[in-house]
Amino acid sequence: MERHVQIAEGRELLAHIAKRTTALADGVYRHNVSDYTSPEQAALERETFFRKGPISVGLSCLLPNPGDGMTHDWTGVPILLVRQTDGSLRAFLNVCRHRGARVAEGRSERAQSFSCPYHGWTYGLDGRLVSRPADRAFCAGADLTDLRALPVVERHGMIWVAPTPGAAFDVDALLGDLGGDLAGYQLGGYHHYQTRVLRKPINWKVAVDTFLEAYHIGVLHAETLGSILYPNIFSFRPFGRNLRLIGPRRSIDKLRDQPEEGWDLITHSVIINILFPNTVFVMQGDHVETWHMFPAGNGTDESAMYISLYTPEPALTDSARRHWDRNMDLAIAVVEKEDFVVGAGIQRGFYSGAQDHILFGRNEPALQHFHKSVKAALGLPDPA
């Protein structure tokens, strides 16, 4: 985040604290409960967002070295990402062209090739079929069929992939001015520390909603985040379909006695970016968290997500690992044991018939923006 942006956002947050105000939408938004329960909308979301994309995968440091590979199955499409010998990144459908078996599982380091476990067809890092056993017996002279490539882009130290072969996308256009923020974090120098996986009985959008307002901090998180963050205070900025929320830590009051030119807003706030549609990027001052939310199964009320923690320096000592473990444990504990417990009750309540819509207040502009963006991307009418 550029210095002038930190100063402007810092001024706004300090003013909100002094006046006991927050960022506001123009009005209250009535949001259809069916957005979380409709099988038809869920199917449209899976097709539009997760089978076509593009989606954010995580930071580039997930694959730091040539030959490093990882599989990604969260969209419902089997994907293989591979760091090439020249340092570039390529993506493929993780499907052998012979009988459709997977050619890779999980993560690999400094691999030379990927081999199908069924019949041993072997593919190079660039996806080319380089050998197959008993070639003469199979069919001498038959075409060697390569893995199907997927479009993948790295920008600002992050990875985006589209699960559809032949698709094209422009990350810079998708991010708009938010790209400047991401570039300023210098994510190319970060290191992957840990990734954890959660599955919850909630719609994937309920999982995203958790991060989109500070109204609940003083109640649900009174004993956890309430001592760290100011409740119901934040700044909000839309960037196309993406958005940014900045919540002030209680330590931000120290900035009042410092020259603005030296303000470090990142240390005294939590910065939440939604990389549309399903990635929550959190700058936590001394580290980065990413939350990637996906629908699970073919229904409406189950989600799967992976949460990754990235550090500016590699964790090489026991004390460093204990520090980052505590950070990861806190993030998971607050969201899983507080937010998602309430979220599961919300999801069950959606099926009760108690209401056909819920309300997003004026002090919840990020929720309003996110769900309006979902509607627009799906080509559905906005009830407001």
Secondary structure as UniProt FT lines:
FT   HELIX           3..19
FT   STRAND          29..32
FT   HELIX           33..36
FT   HELIX           39..45
FT   HELIX           46..50
FT   TURN            51..52
FT   STRAND          55..59
FT   HELIX           60..62
FT   TURN            66..67
FT   STRAND          69..72
FT   TURN            74..75
FT   STRAND          79..83
FT   TURN            85..86
FT   STRAND          89..93
FT   TURN            97..99
FT   STRAND          107..108
FT   STRAND          113..115
FT   TURN            117..119
FT   STRAND          122..124
FT   TURN            125..126
FT   STRAND          129..131
FT   TURN            133..134
FT   HELIX           135..139
FT   TURN            140..141
FT   STRAND          149..150
FT   STRAND          152..155
FT   TURN            156..157
FT   STRAND          158..161
FT   TURN            165..166
FT   HELIX           171..175
FT   TURN            176..177
FT   HELIX           178..184
FT   TURN            185..186
FT   HELIX           187..189
FT   STRAND          191..200
FT   HELIX           204..209
FT   TURN            210..211
FT   TURN            215..224
FT   HELIX           225..227
FT   TURN            231..232
FT   STRAND          235..239
FT   TURN            240..241
FT   STRAND          242..249
FT   HELIX           250..257
FT   HELIX           260..262
FT   HELIX           265..268
FT   STRAND          269..275
FT   TURN            276..278
FT   STRAND          279..283
FT   STRAND          288..295
FT   TURN            297..298
FT   STRAND          303..311
FT   HELIX           318..334
FT   HELIX           335..339
FT   HELIX           340..350
FT   TURN            351..353
FT   STRAND          357..360
FT   TURN            362..363
FT   HELIX           365..378
//
